[in-house]
Amino acid sequence: MTDLEQMLKRQAQWQKSRQFLTWPEKIRLAERVRESVKQLRAQPRPIMAGPPER
Amino acid sequence: MQRVGVIRDYALFGATAQMRYTEPVATLDADVLVAVASADRIDVLGGIYEFCAAKGYRPEGEAIRVGAWPTQFLPAFSPLTQEAMEQAEIADFEGVALRVVRADHLAVIALSVGRAKDLTRILALLESGSVSRDAIKSLAARHDLADAWQRFENRFLND
C-alpha cells in the first residue's frame, strides 16, 4: 500500500470514528464546519481562466 | 410553541437528524417538520414567525435564526412527512428532549426528494447500520416510492 493509500485509509477511519460521538457533539462539530464554510463562501472568488480557445 | 398552541407537533429532520446516526455532515441550517395549529391561515407559518419574533428570533432568508442555527420550519406536507413527524423519537440534546425523525423515515424522505445530497444521506444511513435495506424498501412501498427505491438499489447497491 502506498503512503497516499495509507493516508486516505487513516483519514476514512478517522472520519468513520466520528459516527460514535454523541449527537450533541456531532451537532457542535457541524456548527464549527458551517462557520468555516460560510467564511469560505464570503471570500471573493478568484477569476478563473476560461477554456482555451480553439 | 407546542405548549402555547402555535404548533400541534414537530420533529427535527434533515441533516441535524441524520447526525444522530451517522458521522457529522456539513449543513447550513436545521430543518423542522411542523404541524401548525391553524392550518387554514394563508401564511401557514405566520404563527411560528410571530412567536419567534416575540422571542427575539429574527428571520434569516427562508429560515429563522434560533441560537446558532438558521432553522427552517416546514409544514408536514405529505402523508410520509406527517407519519415521520408523528412517529418521531425523543432524543436528548444536552438535557433537552427533542423529537427527531427516525432513520427509516429520514431515508425515505430523502428518497422522495432525490437530490444528490439526499441520495448520499440514504447511503450514509445504510452504512451506519441504523436502517436496513428491507426497512427502507417496505416503508418506500407504503408511500408509493417502490420504483424510486428500486432505481436507487440498482444504481448504488446492486453489483
Backbone of each chain as ProteinMPNN parsed JSONL, in Angstrom:
{"seq_chain_A": "MTDLEQMLKRQAQWQKSRQFLTWPEKIRLAERVRESVKQLRAQPRPIMAGPPER", "coords_chain_A": {"N_chain_A": [[0.847, -1.205, 0.0], [0.589, 2.168, -0.867], [2.017, 5.265, 0.435], [0.169, 7.284, 0.109], [-2.243, 5.883, -0.154], [-2.351, 4.723, 2.356], [-2.607, 6.99, 3.916], [-5.085, 7.966, 3.046], [-6.69, 5.865, 3.893], [-6.388, 5.996, 6.654], [-7.522, 8.471, 7.051], [-10.158, 7.992, 6.284], [-10.861, 6.14, 8.234], [-10.677, 7.699, 10.515], [-12.656, 9.568, 9.959], [-14.919, 7.902, 9.96], [-14.905, 7.15, 12.595], [-15.979, 9.296, 13.831], [-18.638, 8.879, 13.827], [-19.369, 7.744, 16.183], [-19.424, 9.609, 18.143], [-21.32, 11.558, 20.539], [-24.672, 12.685, 19.834], [-25.117, 15.525, 20.385], [-22.396, 16.325, 20.391], [-21.705, 15.877, 17.743], [-23.388, 17.684, 16.474], [-22.315, 20.07, 17.418], [-19.806, 19.957, 16.208], [-20.614, 20.131, 13.541], [-21.593, 22.704, 13.574], [-19.235, 24.163, 13.806], [-17.979, 23.486, 11.419], [-19.809, 24.588, 9.655], [-19.51, 27.328, 10.122], [-16.944, 27.68, 9.105], [-17.39, 27.047, 6.416], [-19.118, 29.096, 5.723], [-17.435, 31.299, 5.985], [-15.57, 30.733, 4.0], [-17.208, 30.896, 1.76], [-17.806, 33.542, 1.816], [-15.554, 34.792, 1.01], [-13.982, 36.579, -1.669], [-14.135, 35.148, -4.9], [-11.5, 33.765, -6.864], [-10.798, 34.922, -10.153], [-11.477, 32.733, -12.653], [-9.704, 31.204, -15.285], [-10.988, 30.865, -18.561], [-11.95, 28.111, -20.764], [-9.396, 26.97, -23.023], [-9.076, 28.751, -26.096], [-10.041, 27.565, -29.311]], "CA_chain_A": [[0.0, 0.0, 0.0], [1.411, 3.375, -0.948], [1.813, 6.237, 1.523], [-1.084, 8.017, -0.132], [-3.358, 4.983, 0.166], [-2.412, 4.595, 3.826], [-3.125, 8.252, 4.456], [-6.525, 8.014, 2.758], [-7.345, 4.869, 4.735], [-6.43, 6.556, 8.023], [-8.479, 9.575, 7.058], [-11.504, 7.399, 6.242], [-11.125, 5.546, 9.552], [-10.918, 8.814, 11.454], [-13.97, 10.117, 9.623], [-15.946, 6.964, 10.415], [-14.94, 7.103, 14.063], [-16.819, 10.431, 14.284], [-20.019, 8.396, 13.934], [-19.659, 7.275, 17.537], [-19.577, 10.734, 19.074], [-22.726, 11.76, 20.898], [-25.383, 13.564, 18.892], [-24.749, 16.945, 20.589], [-21.008, 16.57, 19.95], [-21.698, 15.95, 16.278], [-24.025, 18.95, 16.09], [-21.337, 21.147, 17.675], [-18.808, 19.874, 15.132], [-21.243, 20.654, 12.315], [-21.651, 24.171, 13.724], [-17.908, 24.728, 13.5], [-17.769, 23.306, 9.972], [-20.679, 25.545, 8.968], [-18.89, 28.652, 10.188], [-15.823, 27.689, 8.15], [-17.952, 27.077, 5.059], [-19.644, 30.446, 5.48], [-16.299, 32.209, 5.781], [-15.006, 30.45, 2.676], [-18.139, 31.4, 0.747], [-17.818, 35.003, 1.859], [-14.336, 35.308, 0.377], [-14.115, 36.753, -3.118], [-13.59, 34.024, -5.654], [-10.549, 34.161, -7.899], [-11.33, 34.836, -11.516], [-10.935, 31.528, -13.264], [-9.489, 31.293, -16.728], [-11.929, 30.062, -19.338], [-11.305, 27.038, -21.528], [-8.558, 27.517, -24.096], [-9.783, 28.938, -27.363], [-9.555, 26.67, -30.364]], "C_chain_A": [[0.88, 1.253, 0.0], [1.133, 4.287, 0.252], [0.477, 6.944, 1.371], [-2.294, 7.158, 0.238], [-3.513, 4.831, 1.679], [-3.012, 5.85, 4.453], [-4.64, 8.343, 4.243], [-7.286, 7.03, 3.646], [-7.475, 5.387, 6.163], [-7.472, 7.668, 8.106], [-9.918, 9.029, 7.081], [-11.869, 6.798, 7.595], [-11.449, 6.629, 10.575], [-12.322, 9.364, 11.245], [-15.081, 9.21, 10.16], [-16.047, 6.945, 11.932], [-15.793, 8.239, 14.622], [-18.273, 10.012, 14.471], [-20.383, 8.091, 15.388], [-19.586, 8.384, 18.583], [-21.048, 10.835, 19.475], [-23.364, 12.711, 19.884], [-25.05, 15.046, 19.13], [-23.32, 17.26, 20.159], [-20.947, 16.717, 18.43], [-22.332, 17.262, 15.792], [-23.05, 20.114, 16.299], [-20.248, 21.156, 16.608], [-19.366, 20.478, 13.844], [-21.351, 22.177, 12.374], [-20.319, 24.804, 13.337], [-17.619, 24.626, 12.003], [-18.565, 24.358, 9.205], [-20.072, 26.945, 8.976], [-17.733, 28.758, 9.198], [-16.334, 27.804, 6.721], [-18.456, 28.484, 4.731], [-18.527, 31.438, 5.214], [-15.688, 32.005, 4.394], [-15.888, 31.042, 1.578], [-18.115, 32.921, 0.677], [-16.594, 35.6, 1.176], [-14.569, 35.506, -1.11], [-13.446, 35.604, -3.856], [-12.575, 34.513, -6.675], [-11.185, 34.023, -9.274], [-10.658, 33.663, -12.209], [-10.756, 31.754, -14.766], [-10.501, 30.411, -17.442], [-11.201, 28.952, -20.076], [-10.465, 27.641, -22.661], [-9.353, 27.642, -25.391], [-9.198, 28.029, -28.421], [-9.51, 27.395, -31.68]], "O_chain_A": [[1.813, 1.36, 0.796], [0.156, 4.108, 0.979], [-0.247, 7.173, 2.34], [-3.243, 7.635, 0.86], [-4.622, 4.813, 2.214], [-3.811, 5.782, 5.387], [-5.38, 8.744, 5.141], [-8.393, 7.323, 4.099], [-8.517, 5.242, 6.801], [-8.201, 7.791, 9.091], [-10.775, 9.539, 7.802], [-13.004, 6.913, 8.057], [-12.366, 6.493, 11.385], [-13.072, 9.596, 12.194], [-16.057, 9.685, 10.739], [-17.126, 6.752, 12.492], [-16.275, 8.159, 15.751], [-19.043, 10.675, 15.165], [-21.548, 8.169, 15.777], [-19.678, 8.115, 19.78], [-21.916, 10.26, 18.818], [-22.673, 13.441, 19.174], [-24.731, 15.757, 18.177], [-23.056, 18.337, 19.624], [-20.232, 17.569, 17.903], [-21.869, 17.867, 14.825], [-22.966, 21.023, 15.473], [-19.817, 22.216, 16.155], [-18.686, 21.233, 13.149], [-21.219, 22.856, 11.357], [-20.267, 25.824, 12.649], [-17.085, 25.555, 11.398], [-18.076, 24.944, 8.239], [-20.112, 27.658, 7.973], [-17.557, 29.782, 8.538], [-15.789, 28.556, 5.914], [-18.256, 28.995, 3.629], [-18.638, 32.302, 4.345], [-15.336, 32.964, 3.706], [-15.396, 31.61, 0.603], [-18.368, 33.513, -0.372], [-16.595, 36.774, 0.806], [-15.261, 34.712, -1.748], [-12.359, 35.151, -3.499], [-12.768, 35.564, -7.288], [-11.997, 33.131, -9.52], [-9.434, 33.609, -12.335], [-11.567, 32.415, -15.414], [-10.827, 29.324, -16.965], [-9.974, 28.863, -20.019], [-10.797, 28.703, -23.188], [-10.171, 26.79, -25.738], [-7.998, 27.757, -28.425], [-9.127, 26.811, -32.694]]}, "seq_chain_B": "MQRVGVIRDYALFGATAQMRYTEPVATLDADVLVAVASADRIDVLGGIYEFCAAKGYRPEGEAIRVGAWPTQFLPAFSPLTQEAMEQAEIADFEGVALRVVRADHLAVIALSVGRAKDLTRILALLESGSVSRDAIKSLAARHDLADAWQRFENRFLND", "coords_chain_B": {"N_chain_B": [[-43.525, 26.435, 21.705], [-45.317, 24.435, 21.12], [-46.528, 24.147, 23.577], [-47.889, 26.569, 23.924], [-49.649, 26.462, 21.897], [-49.06, 27.196, 19.262], [-47.992, 25.419, 17.466], [-48.963, 22.034, 16.674], [-47.494, 19.762, 16.638], [-44.101, 18.56, 16.156], [-40.972, 17.755, 14.575], [-37.51, 17.267, 14.347], [-35.735, 17.06, 11.271], [-33.854, 16.126, 8.311], [-30.38, 17.084, 7.89], [-29.476, 17.566, 10.544], [-30.935, 15.763, 12.017], [-30.122, 13.417, 10.814], [-27.527, 13.224, 11.775], [-27.714, 11.99, 14.232], [-27.261, 9.389, 13.722], [-25.183, 9.038, 11.924], [-21.824, 9.909, 10.869], [-20.698, 13.322, 11.505], [-22.114, 15.813, 9.339], [-21.796, 18.368, 6.861], [-23.835, 21.177, 7.121], [-26.043, 23.917, 6.504], [-28.281, 24.764, 7.809], [-30.952, 24.056, 10.204], [-33.583, 21.741, 9.977], [-37.053, 21.591, 10.499], [-39.905, 19.708, 10.812], [-43.293, 20.625, 10.985], [-46.552, 20.599, 12.458], [-48.978, 22.8, 12.097], [-51.069, 24.762, 14.274], [-53.135, 26.342, 13.298], [-53.996, 25.624, 10.451], [-55.463, 26.696, 8.447], [-54.76, 29.239, 7.863], [-53.566, 31.645, 5.444], [-50.871, 32.337, 5.323], [-49.231, 29.912, 6.317], [-47.162, 29.46, 8.104], [-47.178, 31.672, 9.615], [-47.875, 32.032, 12.338], [-45.754, 30.832, 13.643], [-43.613, 32.465, 12.905], [-44.447, 34.833, 14.114], [-44.445, 34.092, 16.806], [-41.733, 33.505, 17.157], [-40.585, 35.982, 16.583], [-41.496, 37.475, 18.734], [-39.977, 36.358, 20.676], [-37.555, 37.269, 20.035], [-36.201, 36.037, 17.991], [-35.024, 36.245, 14.814], [-36.053, 36.486, 11.331], [-34.143, 34.926, 8.746], [-33.266, 34.883, 5.673], [-34.903, 32.182, 4.28], [-35.287, 31.106, 6.667], [-35.43, 31.002, 10.306], [-33.432, 32.485, 12.677], [-32.403, 30.637, 15.318], [-30.792, 30.715, 18.148], [-27.656, 29.399, 17.49], [-28.38, 28.461, 15.061], [-29.742, 28.839, 11.81], [-33.046, 28.153, 11.268], [-35.245, 26.147, 9.545], [-38.647, 25.932, 9.147], [-40.922, 23.555, 8.179], [-44.093, 22.796, 6.987], [-45.619, 19.658, 7.658], [-45.864, 18.031, 4.823], [-46.909, 15.955, 3.399], [-48.337, 12.604, 3.346], [-46.194, 10.954, 4.036], [-44.278, 12.649, 5.356], [-45.87, 13.498, 7.402], [-46.378, 11.141, 8.786], [-43.751, 10.57, 9.519], [-43.242, 12.622, 11.291], [-45.15, 12.142, 13.27], [-44.326, 9.681, 14.245], [-41.908, 10.168, 15.324], [-38.858, 9.957, 17.265], [-37.934, 10.482, 20.712], [-35.216, 12.384, 21.577], [-32.324, 13.056, 23.531], [-30.928, 16.199, 23.894], [-28.389, 17.593, 25.206], [-29.71, 17.675, 27.7], [-32.175, 18.574, 26.929], [-35.253, 17.448, 25.757], [-35.889, 16.375, 22.578], [-37.933, 15.993, 19.672], [-37.246, 13.773, 17.106], [-36.95, 12.766, 13.763], [-37.13, 9.353, 12.726], [-34.593, 7.0, 11.574], [-35.383, 5.381, 9.364], [-37.52, 6.798, 8.261], [-36.169, 9.178, 7.655], [-34.514, 8.27, 5.61], [-36.38, 7.52, 3.639], [-37.757, 9.878, 3.165], [-35.626, 11.314, 2.1], [-35.244, 9.786, -0.188], [-37.582, 10.416, -1.532], [-37.179, 13.064, -2.148], [-34.715, 13.223, -3.557], [-32.375, 14.606, -4.464], [-28.803, 14.893, -5.112], [-27.502, 15.144, -2.624], [-29.405, 14.092, -0.983], [-29.539, 11.442, -1.756], [-27.011, 10.68, -1.008], [-27.373, 10.846, 1.711], [-29.027, 8.654, 2.226], [-27.286, 6.549, 1.674], [-25.376, 6.998, 3.662], [-26.883, 6.571, 5.964], [-27.521, 3.874, 5.655], [-24.964, 2.783, 5.728], [-24.28, 3.359, 8.334], [-25.68, 1.53, 9.726], [-28.046, 2.029, 10.926], [-30.42, 1.691, 9.708], [-32.089, -0.684, 7.655], [-31.889, -2.156, 4.344], [-34.189, -3.57, 3.781], [-36.038, -2.4, 5.519], [-36.223, 0.187, 4.512], [-37.158, -0.393, 1.968], [-39.681, -1.49, 2.506], [-41.01, 0.647, 3.8], [-40.837, 2.578, 1.803], [-42.407, 1.394, -0.17], [-44.92, 1.526, 1.01], [-45.419, 4.179, 0.687], [-45.712, 4.736, -1.971], [-43.26, 4.711, -3.278], [-41.851, 2.671, -4.321], [-40.773, 2.176, -6.855], [-38.883, 4.216, -7.05], [-37.141, 3.428, -5.033], [-36.278, 0.975, -6.06], [-34.87, 1.864, -8.298], [-32.858, 3.291, -6.989], [-31.558, 1.224, -5.596], [-30.645, -0.317, -7.744], [-28.89, 1.459, -8.895], [-27.0, 2.17, -6.925], [-26.548, 0.079, -5.076], [-26.778, -2.567, -5.981], [-24.686, -5.0, -7.418]], "CA_chain_B": [[-44.536, 26.675, 20.672], [-46.353, 23.414, 21.274], [-47.237, 24.402, 24.842], [-48.807, 27.707, 23.805], [-50.628, 26.196, 20.84], [-48.689, 27.687, 17.922], [-47.9, 24.204, 16.647], [-49.522, 20.849, 17.337], [-46.466, 18.721, 16.714], [-42.899, 18.91, 15.404], [-39.841, 16.823, 14.661], [-36.315, 17.632, 13.565], [-35.345, 16.104, 10.235], [-32.711, 16.63, 7.552], [-29.007, 16.737, 8.293], [-29.286, 17.546, 12.0], [-31.489, 14.486, 12.486], [-29.236, 12.366, 10.284], [-26.299, 13.116, 12.583], [-27.9, 11.065, 15.357], [-26.893, 8.039, 13.304], [-24.01, 8.967, 11.045], [-20.781, 10.883, 11.196], [-21.194, 14.687, 11.265], [-22.132, 16.265, 7.944], [-21.885, 19.832, 6.738], [-25.162, 21.692, 6.807], [-26.128, 25.34, 6.814], [-29.421, 25.085, 8.662], [-31.673, 22.952, 10.83], [-34.919, 21.606, 9.388], [-38.042, 21.098, 11.452], [-41.269, 19.477, 10.331], [-44.271, 21.094, 11.97], [-47.993, 20.609, 12.2], [-49.39, 24.076, 12.694], [-52.369, 24.688, 14.931], [-54.152, 26.964, 12.438], [-53.553, 25.308, 9.091], [-56.306, 27.373, 7.462], [-54.188, 30.558, 7.525], [-52.889, 31.673, 4.143], [-49.46, 32.195, 5.67], [-49.313, 28.767, 7.228], [-46.125, 29.539, 9.129], [-47.24, 33.0, 10.23], [-47.885, 31.924, 13.797], [-44.393, 30.491, 14.086], [-42.806, 33.676, 12.742], [-44.864, 35.796, 15.151], [-43.972, 33.588, 18.098], [-40.277, 33.643, 17.202], [-40.265, 37.417, 16.637], [-41.738, 37.912, 20.109], [-38.869, 35.838, 21.496], [-36.307, 37.885, 19.582], [-35.587, 35.244, 16.929], [-35.293, 37.011, 13.596], [-35.974, 35.768, 10.05], [-32.855, 34.981, 8.044], [-33.604, 34.182, 4.426], [-36.129, 31.385, 4.425], [-35.224, 30.457, 7.977], [-35.441, 31.879, 11.471], [-32.247, 32.145, 13.454], [-32.668, 30.244, 16.7], [-29.46, 30.465, 18.694], [-26.598, 29.338, 16.481], [-28.838, 27.802, 13.84], [-30.88, 29.216, 10.984], [-33.946, 26.999, 11.375], [-36.333, 26.18, 8.557], [-39.841, 25.203, 9.555], [-41.68, 23.101, 7.01], [-45.301, 22.056, 7.347], [-45.599, 18.25, 7.222], [-46.534, 18.339, 3.559], [-47.352, 14.749, 2.703], [-48.561, 11.506, 4.299], [-44.897, 10.458, 4.504], [-43.682, 13.542, 6.359], [-46.782, 13.503, 8.553], [-46.099, 9.911, 9.547], [-42.409, 10.716, 10.09], [-43.349, 13.522, 12.445], [-45.948, 11.502, 14.327], [-43.623, 8.527, 14.808], [-40.542, 10.592, 15.684], [-38.346, 9.508, 18.562], [-37.489, 11.547, 21.614], [-33.766, 12.291, 21.787], [-31.818, 14.039, 24.499], [-29.887, 17.1, 23.406], [-27.833, 18.342, 26.341], [-30.714, 17.857, 28.742], [-33.47, 18.972, 26.364], [-35.857, 16.356, 24.983], [-36.314, 16.851, 21.248], [-38.497, 14.983, 18.783], [-36.365, 13.638, 15.937], [-37.427, 11.769, 12.799], [-36.392, 8.083, 12.753], [-33.682, 6.78, 10.446], [-36.064, 4.853, 8.172], [-38.262, 7.899, 7.65], [-35.181, 10.093, 7.049], [-34.059, 7.681, 4.345], [-37.433, 7.517, 2.612], [-37.959, 11.288, 2.789], [-34.513, 11.635, 1.194], [-35.55, 9.113, -1.457], [-38.668, 11.137, -2.205], [-36.666, 14.347, -2.639], [-33.926, 12.689, -4.655], [-31.179, 15.325, -4.918], [-27.577, 14.13, -4.842], [-27.193, 15.096, -1.193], [-30.38, 13.209, -0.333], [-29.126, 10.065, -2.036], [-25.851, 10.454, -0.141], [-27.905, 10.629, 3.071], [-29.502, 7.267, 2.314], [-26.101, 5.686, 1.749], [-24.753, 7.196, 4.979], [-27.728, 5.905, 6.97], [-27.34, 2.432, 5.486], [-23.619, 2.429, 6.186], [-24.225, 3.472, 9.796], [-26.389, 0.394, 10.31], [-29.225, 2.492, 11.663], [-31.602, 1.284, 8.962], [-31.755, -1.756, 6.715], [-32.488, -2.028, 3.002], [-35.561, -4.092, 3.839], [-36.901, -1.42, 6.195], [-36.461, 1.282, 3.564], [-37.995, -0.926, 0.881], [-41.049, -1.64, 2.981], [-41.593, 1.978, 4.033], [-40.961, 3.23, 0.492], [-43.55, 0.792, -0.862], [-46.157, 2.057, 1.619], [-45.619, 5.576, 0.289], [-45.665, 4.802, -3.447], [-41.897, 5.024, -3.72], [-41.185, 1.394, -4.602], [-39.967, 2.309, -8.077], [-37.716, 5.059, -6.741], [-36.203, 2.608, -4.252], [-35.693, 0.003, -6.973], [-33.855, 2.573, -9.101], [-31.735, 3.601, -6.098], [-30.825, -0.031, -5.358], [-29.935, -0.706, -8.971], [-27.826, 2.421, -9.203], [-25.964, 2.307, -5.906], [-26.343, -1.031, -4.155], [-26.663, -3.867, -6.653], [-23.46, -5.108, -8.222]], "C_chain_B": [[-45.686, 25.675, 20.791], [-47.216, 23.737, 22.497], [-48.25, 25.535, 24.693], [-49.731, 27.585, 22.58], [-50.298, 26.767, 19.47], [-48.549, 26.51, 16.954], [-48.525, 23.047, 17.431], [-48.439, 19.807, 17.558], [-45.253, 19.192, 15.917], [-41.924, 17.741, 15.46], [-38.704, 17.362, 13.806], [-36.121, 16.609, 12.456], [-34.159, 16.681, 9.47], [-31.383, 16.255, 8.199], [-28.828, 16.671, 9.811], [-29.858, 16.262, 12.599], [-30.604, 13.329, 12.033], [-28.039, 12.134, 11.201], [-26.482, 12.318, 13.874], [-27.294, 9.708, 15.015], [-25.555, 7.962, 12.589], [-22.91, 9.881, 11.586], [-21.329, 12.292, 10.928], [-21.148, 15.034, 9.781], [-22.278, 17.787, 7.926], [-23.317, 20.22, 6.406], [-25.245, 23.151, 7.223], [-27.291, 25.658, 7.748], [-30.014, 23.837, 9.298], [-33.087, 22.936, 10.261], [-35.873, 20.995, 10.408], [-39.383, 20.919, 10.743], [-42.231, 19.954, 11.399], [-45.697, 20.806, 11.494], [-48.502, 21.857, 12.882], [-50.807, 23.958, 13.243], [-53.464, 25.267, 14.037], [-53.742, 26.801, 10.982], [-54.373, 26.024, 8.029], [-55.805, 28.778, 7.143], [-53.522, 30.503, 6.162], [-51.383, 31.55, 4.361], [-49.369, 31.136, 6.772], [-48.324, 28.892, 8.389], [-46.159, 30.86, 9.892], [-47.165, 32.968, 11.747], [-46.506, 31.647, 14.361], [-43.507, 31.735, 14.015], [-43.153, 34.7, 13.829], [-44.329, 35.372, 16.519], [-42.463, 33.83, 18.232], [-39.874, 35.124, 17.308], [-40.435, 37.933, 18.066], [-40.624, 37.454, 21.043], [-37.527, 36.44, 21.081], [-35.571, 37.093, 18.521], [-35.996, 35.841, 15.58], [-35.246, 36.137, 12.339], [-34.596, 35.954, 9.409], [-33.031, 34.185, 6.76], [-34.917, 33.459, 4.609], [-36.204, 30.72, 5.794], [-35.421, 31.484, 9.085], [-34.227, 31.496, 12.305], [-32.647, 31.873, 14.899], [-31.322, 29.852, 17.303], [-28.448, 30.457, 17.562], [-27.123, 28.899, 15.116], [-29.943, 28.544, 13.108], [-31.789, 27.98, 10.907], [-35.094, 27.148, 10.388], [-37.487, 25.328, 9.047], [-40.623, 24.823, 8.306], [-42.93, 22.374, 7.483], [-45.179, 20.615, 6.856], [-46.492, 18.181, 5.989], [-47.085, 17.123, 2.826], [-47.65, 13.673, 3.745], [-47.241, 10.971, 4.873], [-44.313, 11.35, 5.602], [-44.567, 13.629, 7.614], [-46.519, 12.275, 9.434], [-44.739, 10.016, 10.233], [-42.451, 11.573, 11.349], [-44.07, 12.83, 13.601], [-45.183, 10.376, 15.01], [-42.184, 8.877, 15.196], [-40.156, 10.07, 17.072], [-37.999, 10.724, 19.418], [-35.991, 11.345, 21.848], [-33.324, 13.388, 22.75], [-30.743, 14.895, 23.847], [-29.452, 17.98, 24.567], [-28.917, 18.693, 27.363], [-32.079, 18.297, 28.246], [-34.005, 17.816, 25.519], [-36.395, 16.904, 23.671], [-36.911, 15.697, 20.454], [-37.67, 14.953, 17.487], [-36.882, 12.5, 15.045], [-36.514, 10.545, 12.801], [-35.568, 7.893, 11.485], [-34.422, 6.287, 9.199], [-36.876, 5.95, 7.476], [-37.308, 8.914, 7.002], [-34.769, 9.577, 5.676], [-35.137, 7.789, 3.272], [-37.818, 8.956, 2.226], [-36.864, 11.701, 1.804], [-34.758, 11.018, -0.178], [-36.606, 9.893, -2.235], [-38.187, 12.469, -2.775], [-35.681, 14.108, -3.789], [-32.763, 13.515, -5.179], [-29.953, 14.505, -4.55], [-27.316, 14.031, -3.342], [-28.198, 14.231, -0.428], [-30.003, 11.744, -0.548], [-27.904, 9.699, -1.205], [-26.313, 10.17, 1.287], [-28.372, 9.187, 3.242], [-28.322, 6.32, 2.469], [-25.452, 5.786, 3.129], [-25.564, 6.486, 6.066], [-27.587, 4.392, 6.878], [-25.994, 2.004, 6.058], [-23.517, 2.467, 7.708], [-24.913, 2.3, 10.483], [-27.652, 0.792, 11.056], [-30.526, 2.112, 10.953], [-31.172, 0.216, 7.955], [-32.404, -1.49, 5.358], [-33.935, -2.494, 3.035], [-36.518, -3.078, 4.462], [-37.228, -0.261, 5.252], [-37.413, 0.818, 2.463], [-39.461, -0.982, 1.311], [-41.738, -0.275, 3.185], [-41.802, 2.715, 2.705], [-42.187, 2.699, -0.245], [-44.866, 1.337, -0.309], [-46.453, 3.486, 1.169], [-45.418, 5.765, -1.22], [-44.288, 5.174, -3.976], [-41.12, 3.737, -4.043], [-40.285, 1.51, -5.83], [-38.708, 3.13, -7.818], [-36.681, 4.26, -5.962], [-35.509, 1.574, -5.145], [-34.586, 0.651, -7.813], [-32.627, 2.873, -8.254], [-30.886, 2.344, -5.871], [-30.009, -0.412, -6.588], [-28.72, 0.181, -9.209], [-26.678, 2.348, -8.202], [-25.636, 1.036, -5.118], [-26.179, -2.384, -4.821], [-25.404, -3.888, -7.514], [-23.792, -5.373, -9.684]], "O_chain_B": [[-46.853, 26.011, 20.594], [-48.442, 23.623, 22.469], [-49.339, 25.477, 25.263], [-50.496, 28.501, 22.276], [-51.167, 26.819, 18.6], [-48.933, 26.594, 15.787], [-48.608, 23.071, 18.659], [-48.464, 19.063, 18.539], [-45.357, 20.108, 15.102], [-42.051, 16.851, 16.3], [-38.913, 17.846, 12.694], [-36.321, 15.415, 12.675], [-33.525, 17.628, 9.937], [-31.27, 15.275, 8.935], [-28.103, 15.81, 10.309], [-29.324, 15.737, 13.576], [-30.371, 12.381, 12.783], [-27.591, 11.002, 11.383], [-25.498, 12.004, 14.544], [-26.867, 8.969, 15.901], [-24.874, 6.939, 12.642], [-23.064, 10.529, 12.621], [-22.313, 12.442, 10.204], [-20.249, 14.601, 9.06], [-22.812, 18.393, 8.854], [-23.932, 19.646, 5.508], [-24.595, 23.571, 8.18], [-27.294, 26.699, 8.405], [-29.631, 22.713, 8.975], [-33.709, 23.984, 10.085], [-35.547, 20.021, 11.087], [-39.921, 21.856, 10.154], [-42.014, 19.716, 12.587], [-45.988, 20.779, 10.299], [-48.464, 21.963, 14.108], [-51.625, 23.178, 12.756], [-54.584, 24.757, 14.011], [-53.211, 27.724, 10.364], [-54.034, 25.977, 6.846], [-56.347, 29.444, 6.262], [-52.983, 29.471, 5.76], [-50.704, 30.776, 3.687], [-49.423, 31.429, 7.967], [-48.616, 28.481, 9.512], [-45.284, 31.136, 10.712], [-46.475, 33.78, 12.363], [-46.135, 32.158, 15.418], [-42.748, 32.024, 14.941], [-42.27, 35.35, 14.39], [-43.827, 36.193, 17.285], [-41.981, 34.291, 19.267], [-38.94, 35.47, 18.031], [-39.627, 38.726, 18.549], [-40.361, 38.081, 22.069], [-36.495, 36.162, 21.691], [-34.438, 37.428, 18.177], [-37.182, 35.925, 15.262], [-34.494, 35.164, 12.284], [-33.978, 37.012, 9.526], [-32.952, 32.957, 6.766], [-35.914, 34.042, 5.036], [-37.069, 29.881, 6.046], [-35.56, 32.679, 8.827], [-34.018, 30.321, 12.605], [-33.155, 32.746, 15.602], [-30.783, 28.786, 17.002], [-28.386, 31.395, 16.767], [-26.396, 28.957, 14.124], [-30.976, 28.852, 13.702], [-31.345, 26.897, 10.525], [-35.817, 28.144, 10.396], [-37.319, 24.142, 9.33], [-40.945, 25.677, 7.48], [-42.845, 21.445, 8.286], [-44.687, 20.378, 5.753], [-47.716, 18.26, 6.09], [-47.664, 17.256, 1.748], [-47.259, 13.812, 4.904], [-47.173, 10.585, 6.04], [-43.904, 10.859, 6.654], [-44.076, 13.809, 8.728], [-46.45, 12.37, 10.659], [-44.585, 9.607, 11.384], [-41.781, 11.282, 12.34], [-43.653, 12.922, 14.756], [-45.36, 10.135, 16.204], [-41.348, 7.991, 15.372], [-41.005, 9.789, 17.917], [-37.801, 11.83, 18.916], [-35.556, 10.271, 22.264], [-33.878, 14.487, 22.773], [-29.764, 14.375, 23.312], [-30.086, 18.993, 24.865], [-29.027, 19.83, 27.822], [-33.03, 18.39, 29.023], [-33.295, 17.275, 24.671], [-37.251, 17.789, 23.658], [-36.448, 14.56, 20.553], [-37.433, 15.988, 16.864], [-37.206, 11.415, 15.527], [-35.291, 10.668, 12.867], [-35.81, 8.536, 10.463], [-34.119, 6.729, 8.091], [-36.911, 6.017, 6.247], [-37.6, 9.446, 5.931], [-34.684, 10.335, 4.709], [-34.839, 8.113, 2.123], [-38.169, 9.211, 1.074], [-37.139, 12.357, 0.799], [-34.508, 11.65, -1.205], [-36.524, 10.01, -3.458], [-38.726, 12.95, -3.772], [-35.799, 14.711, -4.855], [-32.203, 13.185, -6.224], [-30.039, 13.547, -3.782], [-26.952, 12.967, -2.841], [-27.886, 13.701, 0.639], [-30.129, 10.917, 0.354], [-27.767, 8.563, -0.751], [-25.716, 9.352, 1.988], [-28.139, 8.572, 4.283], [-28.351, 5.404, 3.291], [-25.03, 4.778, 3.697], [-24.999, 5.877, 6.974], [-27.539, 3.705, 7.898], [-25.892, 1.006, 6.772], [-22.76, 1.701, 8.303], [-24.748, 2.098, 11.686], [-28.255, -0.031, 11.743], [-31.606, 2.203, 11.537], [-30.041, 0.218, 7.47], [-33.344, -0.702, 5.245], [-34.804, -1.897, 2.4], [-37.65, -2.911, 4.009], [-38.364, 0.21, 5.201], [-38.341, 1.53, 2.078], [-40.357, -0.575, 0.572], [-42.889, -0.079, 2.794], [-42.814, 3.388, 2.51], [-42.92, 3.465, -0.87], [-45.811, 1.58, -1.06], [-47.59, 3.95, 1.256], [-45.003, 6.832, -1.672], [-44.163, 5.862, -4.989], [-39.889, 3.725, -4.037], [-39.165, 0.998, -5.836], [-37.621, 2.799, -8.291], [-35.481, 4.394, -6.201], [-34.311, 1.326, -5.007], [-33.518, 0.074, -8.014], [-31.496, 2.734, -8.718], [-29.658, 2.391, -5.943], [-28.839, -0.782, -6.486], [-27.669, -0.277, -9.659], [-25.513, 2.453, -8.585], [-24.549, 0.932, -4.549], [-25.507, -3.261, -4.279], [-25.1, -2.936, -8.233], [-22.887, -5.494, -10.51]]}, "name": "protein", "num_of_chains": 2, "seq": "MTDLEQMLKRQAQWQKSRQFLTWPEKIRLAERVRESVKQLRAQPRPIMAGPPERMQRVGVIRDYALFGATAQMRYTEPVATLDADVLVAVASADRIDVLGGIYEFCAAKGYRPEGEAIRVGAWPTQFLPAFSPLTQEAMEQAEIADFEGVALRVVRADHLAVIALSVGRAKDLTRILALLESGSVSRDAIKSLAARHDLADAWQRFENRFLND"}
